[in-house]
Amino acid sequence: MPVLTSNEGRADPLTPRELDVVRGVIAGLGNRDIGVELHLSERTVQSHVANAMRKMGTSTRTGLAVSALRRGLVPLDDPDWRS
């Protein structure tokens, strides 16, 4: 898994679950639908999205998706985004 660097300069990689949630964001799903697919509460998905955005240095879901794709964390054509 690629290592991402936070603003403080320390290694801050996405967790496997955060990456699963990011893949759902890229697939165009909302928090509720991601939660259903991953068997998580909507609030837990919201927390994972917020943590991933912080780690990736973005403030929007679109920015999160673009950053993950640009960094090669998720392929653009990901037919089975679920783990």
Phi and psi restraints in degrees (value plus and minus 20) as a CYANA .aco file:
   2 PRO   PHI     -84.2   -44.2
   2 PRO   PSI     128.1   168.1
   3 VAL   PHI    -118.6   -78.6
   3 VAL   PSI     109.4   149.4
   4 LEU   PHI    -121.8   -81.8
   4 LEU   PSI     128.4   168.4
   5 THR   PHI    -128.2   -88.2
   5 THR   PSI     110.7   150.7
   6 SER   PHI    -101.8   -61.8
   6 SER   PSI     158.0   198.0
   7 ASN   PHI     -83.5   -43.5
   7 ASN   PSI     -46.5    -6.5
   8 GLU   PHI    -101.4   -61.4
   8 GLU   PSI     -26.1    13.9
   9 GLY   PHI      69.4   109.4
   9 GLY   PSI     -18.6    21.4
  10 ARG   PHI    -114.2   -74.2
  10 ARG   PSI     132.4   172.4
  11 ALA   PHI     -83.6   -43.6
  11 ALA   PSI     112.7   152.7
  12 ASP   PHI    -164.0  -124.0
  12 ASP   PSI      51.5    91.5
  13 PRO   PHI     -92.5   -52.5
  13 PRO   PSI     135.0   175.0
  14 LEU   PHI     -89.7   -49.7
  14 LEU   PSI     120.2   160.2
  15 THR   PHI     -94.0   -54.0
  15 THR   PSI     142.1   182.1
  16 PRO   PHI     -76.8   -36.8
  16 PRO   PSI     -58.0   -18.0
  17 ARG   PHI     -90.9   -50.9
  17 ARG   PSI     -59.3   -19.3
  18 GLU   PHI     -80.5   -40.5
  18 GLU   PSI     -60.6   -20.6
  19 LEU   PHI     -84.3   -44.3
  19 LEU   PSI     -60.6   -20.6
  20 ASP   PHI     -78.1   -38.1
  20 ASP   PSI     -64.2   -24.2
  21 VAL   PHI     -86.6   -46.6
  21 VAL   PSI     -61.1   -21.1
  22 VAL   PHI     -80.5   -40.5
  22 VAL   PSI     -59.9   -19.9
  23 ARG   PHI     -81.5   -41.5
  23 ARG   PSI     -57.2   -17.2
  24 GLY   PHI     -86.2   -46.2
  24 GLY   PSI     -59.7   -19.7
  25 VAL   PHI     -80.3   -40.3
  25 VAL   PSI     -66.0   -26.0
  26 ILE   PHI     -83.2   -43.2
  26 ILE   PSI     -53.4   -13.4
  27 ALA   PHI     -92.8   -52.8
  27 ALA   PSI     -25.9    14.1
  28 GLY   PHI      69.4   109.4
  28 GLY   PSI      -5.4    34.6
  29 LEU   PHI    -107.9   -67.9
  29 LEU   PSI     129.1   169.1
  30 GLY   PHI    -102.9   -62.9
  30 GLY   PSI     151.6   191.6
  31 ASN   PHI     -77.1   -37.1
  31 ASN   PSI     -61.9   -21.9
  32 ARG   PHI     -82.6   -42.6
  32 ARG   PSI     -66.0   -26.0
  33 ASP   PHI     -87.8   -47.8
  33 ASP   PSI     -57.5   -17.5
  34 ILE   PHI     -82.4   -42.4
  34 ILE   PSI     -63.6   -23.6
  35 GLY   PHI     -80.5   -40.5
  35 GLY   PSI     -62.0   -22.0
  36 VAL   PHI     -81.8   -41.8
  36 VAL   PSI     -66.6   -26.6
  37 GLU   PHI     -84.5   -44.5
  37 GLU   PSI     -56.7   -16.7
  38 LEU   PHI    -120.9   -80.9
  38 LEU   PSI     -17.3    22.7
  39 HIS   PHI      39.6    79.6
  39 HIS   PSI      28.2    68.2
  40 LEU   PHI    -146.0  -106.0
  40 LEU   PSI     136.7   176.7
  41 SER   PHI     -93.3   -53.3
  41 SER   PSI     136.9   176.9
  42 GLU   PHI     -79.7   -39.7
  42 GLU   PSI     -57.3   -17.3
  43 ARG   PHI     -85.5   -45.5
  43 ARG   PSI     -59.5   -19.5
  44 THR   PHI     -84.8   -44.8
  44 THR   PSI     -61.4   -21.4
  45 VAL   PHI     -81.6   -41.6
  45 VAL   PSI     -64.6   -24.6
  46 GLN   PHI     -77.2   -37.2
  46 GLN   PSI     -61.5   -21.5
  47 SER   PHI     -85.6   -45.6
  47 SER   PSI     -62.6   -22.6
  48 HIS   PHI     -83.7   -43.7
  48 HIS   PSI     -60.4   -20.4
  49 VAL   PHI     -82.3   -42.3
  49 VAL   PSI     -66.5   -26.5
  50 ALA   PHI     -82.3   -42.3
  50 ALA   PSI     -62.8   -22.8
  51 ASN   PHI     -84.1   -44.1
  51 ASN   PSI     -62.9   -22.9
  52 ALA   PHI     -85.1   -45.1
  52 ALA   PSI     -60.6   -20.6
  53 MET   PHI     -82.6   -42.6
  53 MET   PSI     -61.9   -21.9
  54 ARG   PHI     -81.8   -41.8
  54 ARG   PSI     -67.2   -27.2
  55 LYS   PHI     -84.4   -44.4
  55 LYS   PSI     -54.1   -14.1
  56 MET   PHI    -107.2   -67.2
  56 MET   PSI     -27.6    12.4
  57 GLY   PHI      53.8    93.8
  57 GLY   PSI      13.5    53.5
  58 THR   PHI    -141.2  -101.2
  58 THR   PSI     143.6   183.6
  59 SER   PHI    -141.8  -101.8
  59 SER   PSI     -15.0    25.0
  60 THR   PHI    -155.6  -115.6
  60 THR   PSI     138.5   178.5
  61 ARG   PHI     -83.9   -43.9
  61 ARG   PSI     -57.8   -17.8
  62 THR   PHI     -83.6   -43.6
  62 THR   PSI     -64.2   -24.2
  63 GLY   PHI     -81.6   -41.6
  63 GLY   PSI     -57.8   -17.8
  64 LEU   PHI     -82.5   -42.5
  64 LEU   PSI     -67.0   -27.0
  65 ALA   PHI     -82.2   -42.2
  65 ALA   PSI     -66.5   -26.5
  66 VAL   PHI     -82.7   -42.7
  66 VAL   PSI     -64.7   -24.7
  67 SER   PHI     -82.9   -42.9
  67 SER   PSI     -63.0   -23.0
  68 ALA   PHI     -84.1   -44.1
  68 ALA   PSI     -61.2   -21.2
  69 LEU   PHI     -87.3   -47.3
  69 LEU   PSI     -65.0   -25.0
  70 ARG   PHI     -83.2   -43.2
  70 ARG   PSI     -54.4   -14.4
  71 ARG   PHI    -104.8   -64.8
  71 ARG   PSI     -21.3    18.7
  72 GLY   PHI      54.9    94.9
  72 GLY   PSI      -0.1    39.9
  73 LEU   PHI     -93.5   -53.5
  73 LEU   PSI     -48.0    -8.0
  74 VAL   PHI    -159.5  -119.5
  74 VAL   PSI     114.1   154.1
  75 PRO   PHI     -90.3   -50.3
  75 PRO   PSI     130.3   170.3
  76 LEU   PHI     -80.1   -40.1
  76 LEU   PSI     -63.8   -23.8
  77 ASP   PHI    -122.2   -82.2
  77 ASP   PSI      71.9   111.9
  78 ASP   PHI    -134.5   -94.5
  78 ASP   PSI      65.1   105.1
  79 PRO   PHI     -83.5   -43.5
  79 PRO   PSI     -50.2   -10.2
  80 ASP   PHI    -141.5  -101.5
  80 ASP   PSI      61.7   101.7
  81 TRP   PHI     -93.2   -53.2
  81 TRP   PSI     -37.9     2.1
  82 ARG   PHI     -95.9   -55.9
  82 ARG   PSI     131.2   171.2
